[in-house]
């Protein structure tokens, strides 16, 4: 806990040190996600500092760059590219990039992510309970009982989409999804299962290549892409994985991600999200291609993959309360007024058959966080969240999971 507190303080100090010099350069938030400029380029970089038992101390950078591909059209949103690069004391690395790019008058739109990593992960098995019991034995013979099997692997992921505007606010196009896990190694030196049911955690395939192609339909009326104040986004996806695109696995996935942003009072926002996904196949699906609950952007409070299966239903609600106030003379006061707070609640359930979906099987999480307004024009925030998973069995032996998250931009 002391190391975690030190990391939090260091992160805030570094963040403020970078924000202070730029405060006052442009104090008026834009009303559109265009920055009201014909030509715009900007790069914001911040330190990434965290600590966990799996990685030990993590050091790196997170950042976002903005650029204008619209030839000066003020109705076209500014394009952006986010990036993350970290290295841990356990010699693990992650390079990640996500992007959202707009052509002139938003006739074309590209979005997606790319990841290269050597990093630890957890296999909780399949299902909505995370009730496996695995005893890890270290080199000194010390035993620790957990509900997952730790492993590390090399990972390459590439998921682009190219969309064409077919109606105002409506886009349609092709997307591709590929992920390759290789050189997989179990982390504990020795381990055994406390019961026969827990051993099924090994039955699910983990490594290999899955690759798919399909369509995306996107309806988007958000006033800003990175941190909306109001608007609607509905994303529908269909991806088909098989040998015709080089995949080791064969399945079809349909998914829906619907978001509604309500401007409740001044610049406050109530953000709502509904997510659903369905997989169709007679074959096995690899772990990372399952519908997975948890992570820094989806159902915060649970480790990603705590609950995972073929199908999923989930919801999230977040209230965002910024304290933005411009025009103060003191630079320190302007930094204080760039703070904001959020509170959120979420729930999700996974199942192997759609008939197993039930309203009493949701795993809930709650949390809150601090926001530091990085760019008044784009409304990009530094996000610091703490969340608790309310399911007592999520961490084994009647224990709850929790998570502390440092990232750029909102979770959704």
N, C-alpha and C positions, 0 to 999 in steps of 0.2 A: 504493500500500500504506500509506503514512503517513497519508493521509486516512482510509483504512478503519480503521486502528488508533485514530485519534483519535475516530472515530464510535463505535467499540466502547466506549472508555473513557468517553466522554460519556454514552452510553446507560446504562452501569452506574452511574455517579455519580448521574444523575437518578433511576434506578430505586431505588437505595438511599435517596436523600433522601426519596422518597415512602413507602417501606416502613417506615423507622425510626419515624416517629411513630405508626404503627398497630400495631407489634409490642407484644405484651403485652395488647392489648385483649381478645383471645379466643384462647387458646393451645391449645385442645383440638380436634383434628380431629374432625369429625362422622363417624359410621359410615354414614350415608346421605346421598344428595344432596338432603336436605331442610333442612339446617342446624338441624334439631330446633327450629324456631321456628314459631309459628302465623302471625306476620306478619313479613315480612322484605323489606327493600329495601336495596340497596347499590350504589354506583357506584365502580368502580376505573378510574382514568385514568393512562396512562403516555405519555411522549414517544416518538415514532417518528423515529429518526434513522438515515439510511443514505446511502451514496454509491455511484454507479456511473457509468461513462462516458456512458451514455445519458441519465441524468437529472441528473447532477451531485449536489449536496447536496439531500437530501430531508428535509423537516421536517414534523412533524405530530403527531397523537395517535392512540393506540390505547386501547381501553377495553372494559369489559364491565359491564353492569348486570344485577342480579338482582332478581326480584320474584315475589311469591306470588299465583298465580291460583287456588289450590286451596281457598280459604275456610278455611285453617288445617288442612287434612288433612295429617298428618305422613307419610303413605305416598306422597304426591305429590311428585315432584321439583320443585325450584325452577326456575322459568322463567328464561331468560337471553337477552340480546341483546348481541352483540359488534358493535363499530363501529371503523372506521378512516377517518381523514381526513388526507391528505398533500398537500403542495405542493412542487414542485421548482424549482430555480433556472432550469430550462429552461421554466418556465411550464406545467407539467403538473400535473394534479390527479387525485385518486382519492377517491371516497367509497364506502365499502363497509359493508354490514351483513349479519350472519347471525343467525338466531334459532332457538330451540327453546323452545316454550311448551306448558304442560300445564294442562288444566282439572282440575276436582275429581275426585280419584281416577283421574286420567289417562284419563278416558273419551274425551277429544278431545286431539289433539296436532297442533301446527302447527310446521313447520320450513321453512327456505329461506334465500335470500340475495337481496340487491338491490345493484346496482353502478351508479355513474355515474362516468365517467372520460374524461379526455383524456390519453393516455399512449402511450409508444412500445411497439412490439411487434416480433416477428421472424417472418418467414415462412421456414421451413426447407424448404418443399416437403413432399411426401408420401412416406412410406416409413420404413424401419427403419435407414437409413444416414446421413442428414444429410450427403450428400456433394456438395451443390451448391457451386460455386466462383464467388463474386461479387466483382468488384473495385470497391470504392467509391473515388470520386475527390472530394476536398473542394475548396473554393473556391481553395485555393492549389496545387492540382494534385497533392497528396500521395495516393498510392494505398495501399489496404489491402485485402488479400484475406480474405474471410470466407466462411462457408458458409450465409448467410442474406441475406434482403433486409429491411432495416429500414424500418418505416413507423410512422406515428402515425394515430390515428383517435379520433373520439368514440364512446363505447360506453355503451349502456344495457342492463342485464341484470336480469331479474326472474324468480325461480324459487321459487314457494311450493308447499307441499304441506299438505293438511289430511287428517288420518288419524283413524279411529275405532277404538277398542279392540274387537276381536271375540272375543278370548280373552285370558287372562292373558299379558302380555308380547307379544301379537301384535296388530298394527295394519294396517289397510287403508284406502286412500283415494285421492283424486284429487290429481294434481299438474299444474302448468303450467310451461312453460319458454319463455322469450323472450329473445332477444338481438338488438340492432340496432347495427350498425356503420355509421357515416356520416362524411362529410368525411375520407376516407382520403387520406393524402399520403405519398409515398415520402420518406424522410429524406435519403439522400445526394443531393447536387446532381447528380452524374453517376455512372453505374455501367455495367458491362458484364460479360458472362459469359465464362468462360474456355473453355467448351466448349458444344456444342449441347445436351447432356443437362441442363446446369445451367439453361438457359433455361426448362425445363418448370416451374420454380418459380413462374412467372407464370400457368400454366394453371389453377391452382386458384382458385375464387372466394373472396374474402375479405370484402367488405362486403355490406350488405344486411340483411334481416330474416329470421330463422328463428324459428318459433313452433310449439309443440307441446303436446299435452295427452295425459294417460295415467294409469296407475295405479301405485301404490307399495304394496308389501307389506313390512312391517318387523317383524322379531322382535328383541326387545331385552331382555336380562336384566342389563345393566350396572348395577353398584352406583352409579355416578355417570356423568352424561352427559359432563361436560367433561374428566375425567381418571380413567378407570376403573381400579380395582385388580383387578377380576375381572369375568367375565361374557362374554356373547356378543351380537354384533349382526350380523344378516343383513338386508341391504336389497336388494330386487329391484325393478327399475324397467322400465316400458314407456312409451315416449313416441312419439306419432305426429305428425309435422310435415306440414303441407300447407296449401293455400289455404283450407280450411274454417276455419282459425284465423288467417288473414292471413299465412301464411308465403310467402316468395319461393322456398322450397325444399321438396322433398317427399321424406321418408324416414322410416323407422321404426327406433328404437333400443331394444335390450334390454341391461340392465346388471345386474351383481351386485357387491355390495361386502360381503364377509364378514370380520368381525373377531372375534378371540378374545383375551381378556385373562386371563392366568394369574398368580395371586398366588404367586410362587415362594418368597419368604422375607420375613418381617415385612411391610413395606410396599413391597416391590419388585415389579415387574411385568414380565412378558414379554408384549409386545403383538405379535400376528400379524395380517396382513391379506392377503386375496386379492381381486383386482379383475379383472373381465372385462366386455367390452362388444362388442356386435355390431350393425352397421348394415345394414339391408336397403333397397336402392333401385336403380333403374336410372338415376337422375339424379345430378348432382353434389351434393356436400355442402360447405358453406362451411367455411373453415379452422377457426374456433373451435367448430364443431359436431362436428369429428372427435374421435376418441379421442386424447388428447394426453398425452404423458409429460413430467413435469417440474413444477417450481414449488415453492412453500414448504410445501405440504401433501401432495404426492404425488411420490414418486421424487425426493427432494431431491438436488441435485448437478447437475441438468440444467435449463436454461432451459425454461420451459413451452412445449411444441410442438416441441422438438428432434426428437422422433420423433412422427409423427401419421399416422393412416390410419383406414380404416373400422372396423377391428377391433383389439382389444387384449387382452393377458393380462399381469398384473403381480402382484407380491407384495412385501410389506414385513415386516421383523421388527425390533423395537426392544426393548432392555432398559433399564428405567428404575430408577435407583438413587438414591432420595432420601436425604438425610442428616437428615431431620426429627428434632428432639429438643426437647422442651418442658420448661419449668420452670427454665431457667437464669436467674440474676439479672441478668446483664449484657444490655442491649439489643443491643449489638454482637454478643455471642455468640449471641443468639437469631436475629439476621439470618444469621450464618454457618451455623447449623444449619438454615436454610431453603433451603440450596443443595442441588442434586442434579445427577446426571450421567446421560447416556444414550449408548448406542451403537447404531447401526442399520446395516442392510444392505437393499438392495432391488434389484429387477430388473424389467424390462418389455420387451415387444416389441409392435410393431404390424404389421399386414399388411392387404393389400387383399382377399385371399381367405382364408377360414378354413383352407384346405388348406395355406397357407404357414406356419402356426404350427409352429415347431420348437424343441426345448429348447436348441439351441446358438445361438439367435439373440437371447437375452436381452441387454439392455444393463444392466450392473450399476452400482450406486453404493454408497458406504459413507460413514459420517460419525459424528459425535458432537456432543454439545452440553452446555450448562450450563442448569440450571433454577433459577429463583428463586421459591420458594413465595410467592405473592401473598396468598392467602386460605386459611388452614388449614381452614376449614369446607367450602369448595367444592373445595379442592385445585387451584385454578387456578394455573398457573405462568406466569411470563415465560419464553419459550422463545428461546434463542440457540443456533443450530445452524450447523455448518460441514460441508459434504458435498462429495465429489468423485465425478464421473461417471467410471467406469473405462474407458469406451470411448474409445480414443485419437483417433478421428476425429470426436468430438462437437463439437469447436471448430475443425475444419478443419486440414489439414496435420499430422496425427498429434498433435494437441493435445487434452488433456482439458478438460472444463468443471468448474467448481466454483461453490459458492454459499455465501454467509453470510446467515443469516435471523434477523430479530428479530420475534417475534410473541407474542401472548397465546394460551395454550392449546396443547395437544399437536397434532401433525400429524394424528393419527388416534386 
